[in-house]
Structures are given as C-alpha cells and as structure tokens.
Amino acid sequence: MINLEVNELILEKNARKARENGVLIPTFKQMREPDKYVPQTIKERLRGVGLWDVNPLNLFRITWKNERKERGGLYSSVNFIELPKELTGVRARIICLIGKFFPTGCHKVGASFGCLVPRLVTGQFDATSQKAVWPSTGNYCRGGAFNSKLLACDSIAILPEGMSRERFEWLSGIAGEVIATPGTESNVKEIFDKTNELRATRNDVAIFNQFDEMGNYLWHYSVTGSAIAETFESAKRQGDAFAGVCLTSGSAGSLGCGDYLKQKYPTSRIAVGEALQCPTILNNGFGAHRIEGIGDKHIPWVHNVRNTDMAIAIDDNDAMALLRLFNEPAGKERLASAGVPRECIDSLPLMGISGISNALCAIKFAKYYELSERDVVATVLTDSSEMYQSRLAELRGEEGPYDASRAAGDFASSLRGIRTDNMLELTYPERKRVHNLKYYTWVEQQGKAAEELDAQWYDQENTFAGVQKQSEEIDALIERFNDMAGLAR
C-alpha cells in the first residue's frame, strides 16, 4: 500500500513553498469530476491559461475531461473516439480515451501526479531540498518533469537515448537535468541501474519509479477506470455489454483501471499487450522493439497479474505501418475508399505509436472472442502522432514516399488482416508464471522482499485492494495541505 505516514516538519516546509509559488493541488475527486468539484474561481482563472503552459493552474487540467482547446478550455465529457467497423474490420465497438488533451499531450502527467503528490502532502518528499527523479521509457518522465515544474520542485528525467527527438527537445526546457541511458524502450534495466546509481551517490534525490509506485496504479484505478466506465455508460445502447479493456504494458499503471472496471462489470476481461519482438509475458522472451512508451524484459511491480485475463503480442511492424497509414495523405485516401467515415480519418492522428498498438490489441481481442456489435471494448490513446513526427520523417527516409500501393498493402495486412496469433488466455498457472517473473527484477535486482511479492498474490486485501481504498485518505491529506498553504479559499 501507499505509505501515508506524515512528517510534519517537512510538510510545513512544503506547504510554505506552495504558498510562495501559488500552488493549489487538486484532489482525486476533482480529477474524476472536475466540472462538479473544481472551484469556480479556478475555472475562471483557467480561461487565460494554455493547455501546456507551465502554470500551477494546469494541475487542475489533469483529467480526461478537458475541452479540446489549446488555450482557455474548461471541462466537458470524457474525451474519446469510437473506431468504426469500416476501420477495424470487427463487429465490436471499440472506444478509445484520448490522452492528447492532457497537459504535455499525454495521460502520463496523471500517473506522475499519483506518484508525487502523496509524498509531497505527507512530507515524505522535501520539495525545498530534494530533486524528483523520474525514470521512464518516455512520457512518464515528461509528465513528472512537468508536474515538478508546476509544483516548483527540481527534477531529473531519465529515459533511453533512442527515444524520439521530440521528447528530448521538450524536456530540455522543463527538467532540471536530463539523463539518456543506453538503448531504447525495451532497455528498462539500464534505467533502473542509473536510478540506483543516483540513489547511491547523491543525497539530494527522491526516486519516483512508475514501475513500483502504487500511486501510478491508484491514479489509473480511480481516474481512468471511472472515465472509461462513464464513457461506456454514456455511449452504450440497449443490450450492450462491457467486454473488457486492452492496454499495452509500459509501467502497467494503466492496467489498474481494469481492476476498477472488473469490479463494476464482473464479466469483463483485462488484456495486456506487449511487443511481439520482446514477448516477456507471452514467452518469457526478450529483444528490442519500436513501440515507444512501453517497457519490457520485466513485469512491473504495480501490475496486478492475478487479475489479468489475456496476453496479446503486437508486431511493431504493424504499429509503424499504421502510423504512416493514419498520417500520410495516401493512407487517408485508402481509408476513405474503404468507407471509413471522414470524421474518423481526421481523428486518427490522435493515436501515437502505443495508442495504435492499444487499438490493435482491442481488435485482436474482439476477433479472438468473436465479439458482436453489442460488445464494447475500451482502450487508451496514450499520446498522439504529434510526438512522432521525427519517426514519420525517418520512415520516409528509410522506405521512400508513401503511395497508394503501399497504403493498400498496409491496410490489408497490418489492419484488416490482423490475426489472432500470439495471444494467450491466462489460466491460473499462467498468471502465476507471469507473476513469478517479478522475482528476478524486484527481489534479486531491486531489493524487495520475497514476502512482499507473495503478498501481492496471496493477500490482495492488503496490497492492490488496499491501495484502491486510499484515494479518499489522500484527498483528505491534499485538502489539509492546501489549508496549510493558505490557498484553499
């Protein structure tokens, strides 16, 4: 569970710094239902603030419900798109929550909030003397650096050197330090090694590791889970059923929403996706891949494997092909000729590479279970193609211009031709096998106790189920912090 023990001395220092910098912190309740619970005075001030502005008011835009405006927007219903059967080739309805309209253009700003704020409002992190360290395969360190800046904290971003140029360019103006580790998105151990080096050699750092911080899990359980449920309830037709949620595993935090959804819709399933080129869950495998934003060769500590129903591998060649199909003029023409509605075509750039992979997971899931038009599958578009323009340029250089012939081939093979291969229903023994893989990363390498690992499997009431109940307690601590800072009114 999340440690909520309070250090009053440091808490007072943090509250004083918040007062000096005009920082008011939103609650989980406000992130779930901002239009209802965010104070009117905050809403009025937000009208003059851009979505990506480094302004503490943007903490109140950590929600799935921002208006789709670059500046001055307030709140609406949950941002989502529905993928039509003309695109997916399946009868099931696939709904995709949109991450682009978070500050930074990615929902990871919420996950990093869930990790940072509990320690800030308990005084376990000293914002006046410590640097917040954000180990990541890309978007999480962007969200963490952004939140640190809003909260007037110093930050260190760690990410693989092979990530997209856009990430490094943006971080250079936000994070106090940027550290590039060897490899690409599958090289998570190298990130951990650098994190441990900082911990051992510097006394001014606090590590916020998304892969083992339960605040990541809780934010998605509470905020993303309720957003998906609300979207389903608003979009469902008579007779519709919620079939499940399909998400690739980066830190596995977003899979926390599946626990919420299975509690609300007990017949639904949770499917976890990974790259075929690095099939850690599917086949205890390893390798490298190009689905930026998901990390491999380990099972994140925050992944509730016991509650996961299926593993789905996605070929990164398909994800990269669809990045071009969805963004190049010839690709859009091919989609239009196949009968895909223009409104849908115009919305496809809302998908980044991991979002495309999530959509492919949902399509494979729908095909495997032979879902009907009365079944609804949910997924998340982590970020948008805006973060991958350099990758598109690289693909043009490697493969040449994107013409009608290539678009037709990608549409046929990487979208409509997607098969139900490289999928595994997780029986009890299979889940236990995947759970046991945590041992090698977290007990042997990262120093956790084997008893802690066993507790995740055998004592969920005091692990995952216990964390699920902590949002109200954290909200009370946030409200107390805001009162101490003298800004609540």
N, C-alpha and C positions, 0 to 999 in steps of 0.2 A: 504494500500500500504506500501511498504518498506520505512522507514524513511531514507532519504539520506542527511539530514542536516549535514554540515561539522563543526567539532570542530577543528579549525586549530592548536591550541596549542597541543592537544593530537595527532593529525595527524602527526605533526612534530616528536613527541616522538616515535610514531610507525614506522615512516619511518627511523629514526635513528637506532632503534633496528633491523629493517630489513637489513639495510646496514651492521651493525655489525655482523649479522648472515648469510649474503649472501642469503637473501630470496628475490626471484623474484616471483611475483604472476601471474598466468595465467588468461586470460580473458575467458568469456563465449564463445566467438568466437573461441578461441584456443581449448577449451574443445570439442566443436562441430566438428571442422575440424582441428585437431592437425597437421596432415601431411602437410597441406597447410599453417598454420599460426604460428606454433611454430618455433622460430628462429633456424637456422641450428646449431648455437653454443650450444644451449640447447640440441639438438638431439645428437650431438657428445659427450657431457658430460654424457648423459643418458646411453650410451653404457657401462659404467663402474659401473652402479648402479643397485642393485637388486630391484625387484618389491615391496618388503615390507621393504626395507631399510629406516631407519629414516634419510632421506636426503631431504632437501628442493627441490631438483630437482624433487622429486616424486610428487610434486604438479602438474607437467606437465603430470603426468600419471592419472589424474582424468578425465578419458574419457572412453567411451565404446569401444575405438578403439586401445587398447594396443595389441601388439603382445603377443601370448601365450607363453611367456618365463619367467622363474623365474629371469633371470638376463640379462641386456643389451638389452632388446627388445625395439623397437620403436613403430611404428604405422602401422595398417593395416585397413581393413574394419571393420565394426561393428562386434563384437563377438556375434554369435548367433548359435543356433541349431534349426533344424526343426524336430518336432516329427512326425513320420510316422503313417499312419492309422493302421499298424500292432500292434503298441503300444497303440494308443489312442482309436481305435475302431470307430472313426468318419471319415467322408469323408473330412471335412475341414482341411486345412493346418494350423498347429499351430507353430508359430515361437516364440522362447524364447531368449531374450537377456541374456547374461551371465555376472553375477556380479563377478565371481571368479577372473578375471584378472584386477580388480582394486587393488590399494594398500590396504592392510588389507583383501583382498579377498571378498569384499562386496561393492556394489554401494553406501552404506550409507556415504562413505567418500565424495561423491559428494554432498549429501544433507547437510551434516555438513559444507562443504565449502560454500554452498549457504547461510547458516545462519551466519557464522563467518565473511567472507570477507567483506560484505557490511559495517559492523560496524567497522571493522579494518581500512578500507580505507577512512572512513568518520571521524574517531577519536571518534566515539561513544563508542568504547571499548578501554580501555587503556591497551595495551599489556605489559607495563612496571610495572604495579601495580595490575592489576586485574587477577583473575583466571577465566577461561572459564568453566562454569558448563554445563554438558551435560546430561540432564535427558533422560532416554531411557529404552526400553524393551530389549536392547541387542546390536545390531550392530551400532546404531547411536552413542552411547557413544564411541564405538571403533573408528569410523570414526572421531568423534570430538576430541578425545584424540590424535589420530594420526596427524590430521591437526594442532592441537595446538602445538604438539611437532615439526612439520616441521616449523611452524611459530615462534618458540621459545617462546611460551606462556605457562604459567602454566595452568593445567586443573584439573577438578574434574569430575569423571564419576559416574553417579548414575544409577543403574539397579537392578531389583529384585533378591533376593538371590537364587531363584530357577532356574536361567538361567544356561546354560551349563557350565561345568567346564572350557572348552577351552576359553571362553570369559574372565573369571576372571584371568586365568593364563596369558593370553596375556596382559590384562590391567595392571596387577601388574608391568610390566616393562615399561609402556608407560605413564599412567596417574599419575599426582602428588598425587591424592587421589582417592580411590575407595570406594564408599558407597553402601552397599547392603541394599535394602529396603524389607519389608515383602512381601511374595507371589511370584507369577510367572508372566508370560507375560500379564495376564489379570488384574493385580493389578496396573493400571496406577495412580489411585488417590493417592496411597501411595508414588509414585514417585513425584507427584505434591506437596504432603504435605512436603516431605523432601526438595524439591526445595524452597518452601515458607519459610521453617524454616531457610535455609541458607540465603535467601534474608533478612529476618528479623533480623538475629543475626550476620551477618558478613558484613563488608563494603568493602571487597576485592573481591567480586564475581560479575560476569556478567552472566546472565542466557541465554542460547541458547536453548529454548524449541522447539524441532522439531514439536510439535503438534500445535503450534500457530505462528511459524516463517515463514513468507511468502517467505523467501529466499529458504526454503525447496521446496515449491511449484514451485517457479520460476526456480530452477535448473532442476527439472524434466520436467517442461513445455518446457524449452529451449533446454536442452541437451538430456534428454531421449526421448522426443517427436520427435525431429529431427532424433535421432538414429533409432527409430522404423520406421519412415517414409522412411528413407534411406534404411533400410533393406527390407521393403516391395517393394520399387521401384526396388531394385536390384534382388529380388527373384521372383517377380510376373511373371506370364505367361500371354499370351494374353487372355483377358477375365476375369482375376482375379479381385476381388474387396476386399477392406479392410473392414472387417466386424466389427471389434471392438477390444478393449483392455480389458483384465480381470486381476484385481490385488486385492489381499487381502489388507485390510486397517490396516496398522500399525499406522504410523503418518498420512497417507493418502497423503503424499507428492508425491509419485509416480503417484497417480491418476491425478496429474497436466498434465502429458503427454497426458492424454486423451483429455483434452481441446485443446491442440495443434492438435491432430490427428482429432478431430471432425471438426476443422476449415479447415483442409486440405482435409478430406474425410467426407463430411457432412452427408452421410447416415450411417456412422459408429456409434457404441454404446460404452458406458463406463459401465463396470460391476464391482461392488465392492464386494469382498469376505470377509467373516468372518468365525469364528469357529462356528459350529453348537452348541457346548457346551456353547457358550456365544453369543447368537444371538441378539446383540444390535440393529442393523439396521433392521433385519428381523422381530423381535418380541418384541422390547423394553426390551430385556431379559438381563440376567446376568449369571455369572458362572465362571468356570476356564477351561482351555484347554491346549493342549501341542504343539500348532503351534508356536514355538518360533519366536519372532521378530514382531508379530502383537499384538497390544494392544486393549483392549475392554472396555466395560461399559461406553463409552463416544463416542462422534463424534468429531474428531479433528477440530480445528478452520480452518485449511487450506484445508479442504475438501469442494470442490465446489459441494454441494449436488444438487443444482438446475440443474446441467448439467450431473447428473448421471442417467443411464437408468435402471439398474438392480442390485438387491442384490442377492448374491449366498452364501449359507452356506455350508461349507466343514466340514465333520466329521473328527475330529482329529485322530480317529482310522484308517481311510483310509490313512491319511498322514503318520502315523507312520508305518503302514503295508508296504507302498510303499518305505519308507526309507530302510527297510530290503530287499524288493524285488529287488530294484535297486542296492544294495550294497553287498548282500550276494552271494556267488558262486551258491547256489541252485536257487536263484532268477534269476540270469543271465542265467542259463541253461534253466529255464522255459521260459524266454523271447525269447531265441534263438529258442526253439522248436516251439514257436508260430509264427516264421517267422520274428521276429524283427531283422532288419539288425545289424550286429556286430558293425558297426560304431556308431549306435545309442546306443546300450547297453553300449559301452565303454564311452559314453558321459554322461550317466545318473548320475554318481557321481557329476556332475556339479550342481545338484539340492540339496539344503538344504531343511529343512522341509517346510519353507514358499514357496520356489520355487516349491516344489511338490504340495503344496496347490494351488498355482497360476495356475499350469498346469491343475489340476483338475477343477478349475474354468473355464478355457478355454474349457475343454472337455464338461462340463455341459452346457455351453453357446452354443457350437456348436450343441449339441443334442437338446436343447430347441428350437432353431431357425431352426432346420433341415438344417443346412448349407451344401453346396455342396463342391465338390473338387475345385470349383472356388472361394471359400471364404477363406480369410486369417484372422486368429485371432492371436493377439500378446499378450505376457505376458513377465514377467521378472523373472529371477532366481537370487534372491537377493544375496544369498551366496551359498556355496557348502557343500557337505556332510563332507568335511574336518573339518567343525566346529561342527560336531555332532558325532564324533567317540565315545565319552563317552556315548551318548544316545544309540548308537548301542550296546555298551557293557552292558548297563543297560537292554535293551530289551532282550539280550541273557540271562542275569541272571534271568529275570522275566519269560520269555516264553520258554526258552530252545533253543537247536540248531535249526537252520533254515534248514528244509529239503525239499525235493521235494513236499511232500504233503502240507506243509504249503505254499510253494511258489505257487502251483497251486490254492489253495484257495484264496490267496491274489490277484493273477492275475485275477481270475474270479470275485471276489466280490468287491475289492477295486479299480480296474482299469477298466476292461471291463464291469463290472456290475454297474458302476456308473449311477444313475438315475437322472431325472430332478425334484426331490423333493427338498423342502426347497429353492425355488427360488421365487423371486418376481419382476415383472416388476413395475418400479416406475412411477406411474401416478403423475400428478401434486400434488394432495393431499398427496400421499405417500411421495413424495420428501419433501413437506413442513413439514410433520410429522417428518421425519428424521432430517431435518434442525433445527426444533424447539428443538430437544433433546440437541442441543448445549447450550441452555439456562442454563440447570442445572449445567453443568460443568463450562462454561466460564463466565456467568454472576453471578450466585449465588455463585460459589466457587472461581473463579479466578479473579473476579473484573472487567471484561469488561462491557461496557455499552450496554444496550439493543438496543440502536440506532445503535451501531456498528454491532450487529447481524442482525438487519433489513436491514442494508446497503448491507450486503452480498447477501441478497435475492433480494432486490428491486433496488439496484444501483450497478450493476456489473461493469459498466464502471469505477467506482472509487474504486472498490475492486479487484476482480480477473482479469478483463480485463485490469485494470490499472497496476497491477503488471506485467502482460505479456509484457508490453512495456518498462519495466525498465532495461532489460539486457544491452542495449546499453549504457544507462546512467551509470550503474555500471561499464561496461568495460572502459568507459572514466575515471572514478574515479580510477580504478585499474592502468591504464596507467599513470595517474598523480602520483599515489603513487610510482610506480616503478621509475619514473623520479626523484621524491624527494629522493628516497633511493639511487639514483645514480647508479643503476644496470641495467637499461634498455638496455644499449649498451654492 
